[in-house]
């Protein structure tokens, strides 16, 4: 299996492309000259936006590619509302390139359903496949995974770690990942369907399907032995009536029952070169009690590192000074999260798709949510033994990409400086217009390059101010309505063999940035205001596969033949 799997070396065959989730391809990307093909992935995008007042809170898969074959997730069924999103159907479609055309070879209709709407799982979860040399691996109902023939789309086998029947209360939680030996890993969770987000989760597992077809699983309680028990009391938040927070320098936030530990809903496990599996855990009832979890290849626990009380970046640090608009209450301790008056904690939000990334030196990154720094989150860095190293001030819904160069590497992320309340949603205490309230730290949107120690190497700012739409004659009609630029609507950027960074933005453009952070080129696809953060990918021939507004765009160059980078370049 190892040799056959490695035949896919140029493909983009899972979340983050590799088992380490580096999101970098060993080919040169084509120039951004033309939209060669466009495929509607989500026919319900307009209905989904209407249900939220204009926001497309739906996560999409990274286009999975091998040679001339694409393996796309395309929705059908019906959209009856956010709270009944299970009325939709998720299909795996194999499309094969013939020249500049894409031709459908087969479509596999999955019976997978997302977890119920609610809790922090309000954004539609991602449905994502992975490919090996002989099969497509796709989640099914009841915590199962289907092995699908790449030749004709028939199901070769269904792996059910939970018995012979389908239990609708068990859900595959996040994309599957495949290591270099062909072993498949994924997370699963069982919910109480009567009250899925208020009652305890009923079970949680890390599942392994070995290359031989043997199925094994580890219960979550064995993987995170240092987590608080389900009945423990976990710190929560002060009441809004006590704003500005913290109510006093010595105030103690209330606590409530933690609930069991279980995986984040959209987490794709990462697998290190030594076979260690990395995933993410949280208390079911309180997202502020999370862990980065390392597991041995035989599914025994290796270590679990708490995300709690790691970030001394709250009051007087990443938000305005105490006693000023948007700042903590006068007298608050510098560095604390004003919501609980403790050193800040990384939150595991079920509405994000952040997944661990294993760095070339064996260390591990995870992008966690934090609410006190304009909901930007923090990128958290851990050593290979689980010790916490440092953090960077943006981490919300990102799976960082890794650009190797020489004997070192760079970490590429989006960095959205949102216009939002600094730590709360009440305008009297946390003004919503960031630019007006904090002109020294205004609303801005960057692609950022960090060194291995999370120091900034360069930033590229989105300075586009116009919303555009393409007219029937191919021209663009634009209105100047975004003076502070547009968000980067990308979970993970894609990086080619030269270190060129590709990223899609809400302004509808696909951008290519040089390795030094300067603009190389861009091309307009489709406006995507309020879009969830969506990954993109690079094909083995250098074509770029990007997404906006529920559409897939295949971008190619004119008369350019991409070449593979020679060894040592």
C-alpha positions as a printed Julia matrix, in Angstrom:
569×3 Matrix{Float64}:
   0.0    0.0     0.0
   2.84   2.43    0.77
   4.29   2.32   -2.75
   0.93   2.65   -4.47
  -0.06   5.52   -2.2
   3.11   7.44   -2.98
   2.26   7.37   -6.68
  -0.04  10.26   -5.82
   2.89  12.51   -4.9
   1.73  15.44   -7.08
  -1.95  15.18   -6.17
  -4.0   17.05   -3.61
  -5.63  14.1    -1.97
  -6.94  15.22    1.46
  -7.42  18.14    3.83
  -4.17  20.13    3.74
  -2.88  17.9     0.89
  -0.61  15.79    3.14
  -1.11  13.92    6.37
   0.79  16.75    8.08
  -1.57  19.34    6.48
   1.17  21.5     4.95
  -1.04  22.69    2.02
   1.96  22.95   -0.3
   2.35  21.28   -3.7
   5.61  20.25   -5.45
   4.53  21.85   -8.75
   4.62  25.34  -10.22
   1.24  27.04  -10.31
  -0.06  28.27  -13.62
  -0.58  31.96  -14.27
  -4.0   33.37  -13.38
  -5.14  34.1   -16.91
  -8.53  32.52  -17.4
 -11.37  30.7   -15.71
 -11.2   27.44  -17.58
 -14.12  25.72  -15.87
 -16.79  26.55  -13.3
 -18.76  23.96  -11.33
 -21.68  24.67   -9.01
 -20.91  22.82   -5.78
 -23.76  24.22   -3.7
 -27.03  25.04   -5.51
 -28.44  26.33   -2.22
 -25.91  29.1    -1.6
 -28.41  31.91   -2.24
 -30.98  30.3     0.07
 -28.33  29.8     2.75
 -27.35  33.46    2.53
 -30.98  34.57    2.69
 -31.44  32.56    5.88
 -28.6   34.45    7.61
 -29.09  37.95    6.26
 -26.36  37.61    3.64
 -23.74  35.36    5.24
 -22.75  32.04    3.65
 -21.87  30.1     6.81
 -21.19  26.86    4.95
 -17.83  25.11    4.93
 -16.67  23.41    1.71
 -14.04  20.78    0.99
 -10.69  21.48   -0.61
 -10.95  20.14   -4.19
  -9.32  16.7    -4.14
  -7.21  15.99   -7.21
  -5.13  13.19   -8.68
  -3.79  13.53  -12.22
  -6.8   14.47  -14.4
  -9.36  13.31  -11.85
 -11.24  15.61   -9.5
 -13.23  14.29   -6.54
 -15.73  16.96   -5.58
 -18.49  17.21   -3.01
 -21.67  18.49   -4.62
 -24.91  19.04   -2.73
 -28.42  18.03   -3.81
 -31.71  17.33   -2.04
 -33.37  20.45   -0.66
 -32.54  23.32    1.65
 -35.36  23.91    4.13
 -33.53  26.09    6.64
 -30.43  26.29    8.78
 -31.97  24.23   11.56
 -33.0   21.45    9.17
 -29.84  21.34    7.08
 -29.94  17.53    7.1
 -32.56  17.78    4.31
 -29.61  18.3     1.97
 -27.72  15.41    0.36
 -23.94  15.29    0.0
 -22.61  13.59   -3.14
 -19.09  12.64   -4.17
 -18.52  13.28   -7.87
 -15.58  12.18   -9.98
 -14.95  14.54  -12.88
 -12.16  13.87  -15.35
 -10.34  16.46  -17.38
 -10.51  16.17  -21.15
  -8.56  19.1   -22.51
 -10.09  22.13  -20.86
 -13.41  20.38  -20.16
 -14.5   18.48  -17.09
 -16.63  15.4   -17.72
 -18.58  13.57  -15.03
 -17.6    9.91  -14.73
 -19.68   8.93  -11.71
 -21.56  10.3    -8.7
 -21.79   8.57   -5.33
 -24.67   9.62   -3.09
 -23.69   9.56    0.57
 -26.07   9.01    3.48
 -23.86  11.13    5.77
 -25.61  13.86    7.72
 -24.1   16.77    9.67
 -24.49  17.14   13.4
 -27.7   18.98   14.36
 -27.75  22.75   14.24
 -27.05  24.45   17.57
 -24.47  25.04   20.26
 -21.4   26.41   18.53
 -22.1   24.17   15.49
 -24.23  26.79   13.75
 -22.04  26.97   10.64
 -22.64  24.02    8.32
 -19.93  21.4     8.98
 -17.52  20.39    6.25
 -17.99  17.14    4.32
 -14.63  16.12    2.91
 -13.2   13.06    1.15
  -9.68  11.65    0.91
  -8.21   9.52   -1.87
  -5.72   6.69   -1.93
  -4.34   4.92   -4.97
  -7.34   2.64   -5.34
 -10.22   4.27   -3.51
 -12.07   7.34   -2.32
 -12.79   7.48    1.43
 -16.0    9.26    2.35
 -17.96   9.56    5.57
 -21.3    7.8     5.85
 -24.19   7.71    8.3
 -23.79   6.52   11.86
 -20.06   7.18   12.18
 -19.19   4.93    9.23
 -16.77   5.5     6.39
 -17.21   4.19    2.86
 -14.45   2.93    0.61
 -15.52   3.86   -2.92
 -14.04   2.53   -6.17
 -12.2    5.2    -8.09
 -12.97   3.33  -11.3
 -16.77   3.41  -11.23
 -17.97   4.98   -7.96
 -19.39   1.8    -6.46
 -18.96   1.13   -2.78
 -16.22  -1.43   -2.17
 -16.81  -1.63    1.56
 -18.48   0.16    4.46
 -16.51   0.26    7.69
 -18.7    0.51   10.78
 -16.68   0.61   14.02
 -19.9    0.67   16.05
 -21.62  -2.59   15.13
 -23.69  -3.95   12.29
 -26.51  -1.4    12.37
 -26.49   2.34   11.68
 -26.95   4.48   14.78
 -28.15   7.94   13.63
 -26.9    9.52   16.87
 -23.25   8.85   15.88
 -21.6   11.32   13.5
 -18.28  11.46   11.67
 -16.79  14.68   13.02
 -14.46  16.2    10.44
 -12.51  15.03    7.39
 -10.66  11.69    7.3
  -6.87  11.74    7.02
  -4.61   9.15    5.37
  -0.98   8.58    6.34
   1.84   7.45    4.06
   1.16   3.79    4.8
  -2.49   4.02    3.77
  -4.01   4.05    7.27
  -7.19   6.13    7.57
  -8.02   8.11   10.72
 -11.09  10.12   11.68
 -13.03  11.44   14.67
 -16.57  10.43   15.63
 -19.02  11.63   18.26
 -22.34  10.39   19.61
 -24.94  12.98   20.63
 -28.19  12.91   22.56
 -30.55  13.76   19.7
 -33.24  15.06   22.05
 -30.94  17.86   23.3
 -27.61  17.45   21.47
 -25.95  20.6    22.78
 -27.48  20.84   26.27
 -27.18  17.2    27.31
 -23.93  15.28   27.58
 -22.42  13.76   24.47
 -22.85   9.98   24.75
 -19.54   8.89   23.3
 -16.51   9.99   21.29
 -13.82   8.05   19.43
 -10.71   8.25   17.31
 -11.1    5.6    14.6
  -8.34   3.88   12.61
  -8.85   1.8     9.49
  -5.54   0.1     8.84
  -4.27  -0.42    5.31
  -5.11  -4.09    5.83
  -8.77  -3.2     6.49
  -8.66  -3.86   10.24
 -10.8   -1.4    12.2
  -9.92  -0.17   15.7
 -11.01   2.73   17.84
 -10.07   4.51   21.05
 -12.58   6.13   23.35
 -12.04   9.83   23.96
 -11.92   9.42   27.72
  -8.76   7.32   27.39
  -7.1    9.86   25.09
  -7.53  12.91   27.33
  -7.02  11.54   30.86
  -6.0   14.94   32.27
  -9.23  16.65   31.21
 -11.86  17.64   33.76
 -14.52  14.99   34.28
 -17.99  15.42   32.86
 -19.32  16.39   36.29
 -16.54  18.84   37.09
 -17.29  22.54   37.3
 -15.68  24.54   34.47
 -15.26  28.3    34.51
 -17.65  30.15   32.18
 -18.39  33.86   31.61
 -19.53  36.83   33.6
 -23.07  38.02   32.89
 -23.63  40.83   30.38
 -25.27  42.83   33.17
 -21.81  43.04   34.81
 -20.13  44.85   31.88
 -17.57  46.23   31.57
 -15.69  43.07   32.41
 -14.17  41.92   34.66
 -16.62  43.25   37.28
 -13.7   43.87   39.65
  -9.97  43.07   39.69
 -10.6   40.06   41.95
 -13.93  38.91   40.5
 -14.41  35.16   40.11
 -16.37  34.04   37.05
 -19.2   31.54   37.52
 -18.74  27.87   36.75
 -21.0   25.17   35.4
 -20.83  21.51   34.53
 -18.17  20.74   31.91
 -19.68  17.75   30.16
 -17.56  14.98   28.6
 -14.6   15.6    26.35
 -15.18  14.99   22.65
 -13.58  16.08   19.34
 -14.13  19.41   17.66
 -16.78  18.89   14.99
 -14.63  19.79   11.95
 -11.17  18.6    12.97
  -9.09  16.55   10.5
  -6.44  14.55   12.39
  -2.83  15.26   11.4
  -0.22  12.5    11.33
   3.44  13.19   12.0
   6.38  11.53   10.27
   6.78   9.22   13.28
   3.16   8.07   13.06
   1.84  10.2    15.92
  -1.77  11.29   15.38
  -2.79  14.8    16.47
  -6.37  15.86   17.03
  -8.3   18.36   19.15
 -10.63  17.89   22.1
 -13.04  20.06   24.06
 -15.53  19.81   26.89
 -18.9   19.19   25.29
 -20.71  21.93   27.19
 -17.95  24.57   27.41
 -15.63  25.35   24.49
 -13.06  27.11   26.7
 -11.77  23.8    28.07
  -9.89  22.28   25.14
  -6.82  20.15   24.47
  -4.37  19.36   21.7
  -4.16  15.57   21.79
  -1.28  13.33   20.63
  -1.99   9.63   20.09
   0.35   6.75   19.25
  -0.28   4.83   16.04
  -1.79   1.95   18.07
  -4.35   4.44   19.46
  -2.86   4.6    22.94
  -2.53   8.07   24.48
   0.8    9.87   24.08
   0.01  13.23   25.68
  -2.71  15.86   25.82
  -1.86  19.53   26.23
  -4.4   21.95   27.65
  -5.28  25.08   25.66
  -6.38  26.76   28.87
  -4.66  29.76   30.54
  -1.89  30.0    27.93
  -2.46  33.51   26.54
  -1.6   36.6    28.59
  -2.83  38.85   25.79
  -6.14  40.25   27.07
  -6.73  43.47   29.02
  -4.32  46.29   28.14
  -2.55  44.11   25.53
  -4.57  43.25   22.39
  -7.58  45.37   23.3
  -7.8   49.09   24.16
  -6.49  50.35   27.52
  -8.53  49.71   30.64
 -11.26  52.26   31.23
 -11.42  53.42   27.59
 -14.08  52.49   24.99
 -13.59  48.83   24.11
 -11.22  48.27   27.01
 -11.63  46.27   30.2
 -12.94  47.83   33.37
 -10.52  50.29   34.96
  -8.15  48.47   37.31
  -8.36  45.09   35.56
  -5.24  42.94   35.62
  -3.17  43.28   32.48
  -3.31  40.24   30.21
  -6.47  38.56   31.5
  -9.45  37.59   29.38
 -12.11  40.02   30.6
 -14.86  37.4    30.21
 -13.53  35.19   33.05
 -10.72  37.28   34.63
  -8.15  34.57   33.96
  -5.21  34.31   31.59
  -6.68  33.67   28.13
  -7.59  30.22   26.83
  -7.83  28.83   23.32
 -11.38  27.82   22.5
 -12.37  24.92   20.24
 -15.33  26.22   18.25
 -17.52  23.77   16.34
 -18.21  26.5    13.77
 -14.54  26.58   12.73
 -12.52  24.09   10.69
  -9.12  24.62   12.31
  -7.07  21.42   12.25
  -3.59  20.67   13.62
  -0.53  21.1    11.41
   2.68  19.15   12.01
   5.66  21.39   11.25
   8.83  20.17    9.49
  10.66  20.18   12.84
   7.97  18.05   14.52
   6.27  20.84   16.44
   2.5   21.31   16.13
   0.25  24.3    15.39
  -3.41  24.77   16.19
  -5.61  27.79   15.45
  -7.94  28.43   18.4
 -10.73  30.94   18.88
 -10.4   33.74   21.42
 -13.18  36.28   21.81
 -11.37  39.07   23.64
  -9.17  40.2    20.73
 -11.96  41.11   18.28
 -12.67  37.37   17.83
  -9.41  36.96   15.93
  -8.32  33.89   17.86
  -4.73  32.78   18.46
  -2.37  30.48   16.58
  -0.89  28.22   19.28
   2.5   26.47   18.95
   3.45  23.32   20.88
   6.63  21.27   21.01
   6.55  17.62   19.97
   6.32  16.63   23.65
   3.24  18.8    24.25
   4.86  21.77   25.96
   3.38  25.11   24.97
   5.84  27.44   23.2
   4.15  30.66   22.12
   1.23  32.1    20.19
   0.34  34.62   17.47
  -2.61  36.99   17.64
  -4.69  35.4    14.88
  -5.94  31.83   14.76
  -9.67  31.77   14.05
 -10.66  29.04   11.58
  -7.28  28.45    9.97
  -5.18  25.45    9.06
  -1.83  27.18    8.42
   0.15  26.36    5.29
   3.87  25.64    5.33
   6.35  27.04    2.81
   9.68  25.22    2.96
  12.74  27.1     1.73
  16.34  26.08    2.25
  16.84  24.57    5.68
  13.89  26.42    7.22
  10.24  27.2     6.55
   7.57  29.88    6.82
   4.03  29.62    8.15
   1.38  31.3     5.99
  -1.95  32.33    7.48
  -4.81  34.72    6.88
  -5.06  37.52    9.45
  -8.43  39.26    9.46
  -8.61  42.31   11.74
 -12.4   42.24   12.02
 -14.56  45.27   12.68
 -16.28  43.93   15.77
 -16.55  44.52   19.47
 -13.19  44.08   21.18
 -14.42  41.5    23.71
 -18.23  41.7    23.84
 -21.23  42.39   21.62
 -22.66  45.37   23.54
 -21.83  48.59   21.69
 -21.88  50.75   24.82
 -18.87  48.86   26.16
 -17.35  47.32   23.0
 -17.92  49.65   20.02
 -18.49  47.7    16.83
 -16.69  50.1    14.47
 -13.1   49.13   15.12
 -11.61  51.77   12.83
 -13.46  54.58   14.56
 -12.94  53.26   18.09
  -9.28  52.27   17.71
  -7.74  54.18   14.79
  -4.31  52.87   15.84
  -5.57  49.31   15.22
  -8.16  49.66   12.45
 -10.12  47.1    10.46
  -7.63  45.51    8.01
  -7.18  42.16    6.26
  -3.84  40.46    5.64
  -2.14  37.34    4.39
   0.75  36.97    6.84
   4.0   35.03    6.74
   5.5   33.94   10.08
   8.88  32.4    10.83
   9.13  29.14   12.84
   8.92  31.14   16.09
   5.76  32.99   14.94
   7.54  36.27   14.24
   6.16  38.27   11.3
   8.19  38.04    8.08
   5.79  39.95    5.84
   2.16  40.94    5.44
   0.09  41.52    2.32
  -2.95  43.7     2.89
  -6.16  43.44    0.89
  -6.72  46.99   -0.38
  -9.58  46.21   -2.74
 -12.49  48.54   -1.91
 -14.97  47.63   -4.65
 -17.67  44.97   -4.79
 -17.9   43.69   -8.36
 -20.09  41.44  -10.45
 -19.48  40.09  -13.9
 -21.86  41.24  -16.62
 -23.03  39.04  -19.54
 -20.44  40.62  -21.85
 -17.62  39.63  -19.47
 -16.98  43.1   -18.1
 -17.14  43.95  -14.41
 -19.59  46.34  -12.76
 -18.26  47.6    -9.43
 -19.3   49.81   -6.54
 -16.92  51.35   -4.02
 -18.38  50.11   -0.73
 -15.58  48.48    1.32
 -13.2   51.27    2.39
 -11.28  48.95    4.72
 -10.86  46.09    2.26
 -12.28  42.56    2.24
 -11.77  39.5     4.41
  -9.72  36.58    3.21
 -12.33  33.81    2.95
  -9.78  31.0     3.06
  -9.15  28.38    5.73
  -5.82  27.27    4.27
  -3.92  29.0     1.48
  -2.17  26.88   -1.15
   1.57  27.19   -1.86
   3.36  26.09   -5.02
   6.92  24.84   -5.55
   8.31  28.38   -5.85
   6.72  29.52   -2.6
   3.98  31.46   -4.43
   0.94  31.78   -2.17
  -2.6   31.45   -3.54
  -5.55  32.79   -1.53
  -9.17  33.64   -2.26
 -10.9   36.68   -0.76
 -14.47  37.82   -0.2
 -13.93  40.44   -2.92
 -14.24  37.58   -5.41
 -10.61  37.52   -6.51
  -8.05  34.75   -6.4
  -4.69  36.27   -5.46
  -1.18  34.99   -6.16
   1.5   36.45   -3.87
   5.24  36.21   -4.42
   7.39  34.54   -1.74
   8.29  38.0    -0.41
   4.64  38.98    0.06
   4.21  41.23   -2.97
   1.28  40.87   -5.35
   2.07  38.69   -8.33
  -1.35  38.68  -10.02
  -5.04  38.17   -9.38
  -8.19  37.13  -11.23
 -11.84  37.82  -10.49
 -14.14  34.84   -9.95
 -17.34  35.69   -8.04
 -18.18  37.98   -5.11
 -18.48  36.03   -1.84
 -19.52  38.43    0.93
 -19.89  36.81    4.33
 -18.45  33.51    3.11
 -17.21  30.82    5.46
 -13.53  30.07    5.27
 -12.85  27.74    2.37
  -9.64  25.91    1.36
  -8.28  25.79   -2.18
  -5.82  23.47   -3.92
  -3.27  23.13   -6.72
  -3.46  20.36   -9.31
  -0.48  18.29  -10.47
  -0.39  20.31  -13.72
  -0.35  23.64  -11.87
  -4.0   24.55  -12.34
  -5.52  26.36   -9.36
  -8.82  25.15   -7.92
 -10.49  27.91   -5.94
 -13.98  28.47   -4.55
 -16.28  31.42   -4.01
 -19.98  31.55   -3.26
 -20.52  27.8    -3.57
 -18.84  27.61   -6.99
 -15.59  25.9    -7.96
 -13.36  27.81  -10.38
 -10.55  26.12  -12.3
  -7.92  28.73  -13.14
  -5.28  28.14  -15.8
  -2.61  30.09  -17.65
  -2.11  30.81  -21.3
   0.49  28.73  -23.11
   2.39  27.9   -19.96
   3.59  24.37  -19.3
   4.22  24.01  -15.58
   7.37  22.2   -14.61
   8.23  20.24  -11.53
  10.8   21.84   -9.26
  14.15  20.13   -9.52
  15.68  18.65   -6.39
  17.41  21.29   -4.28
  15.6   24.25   -5.84
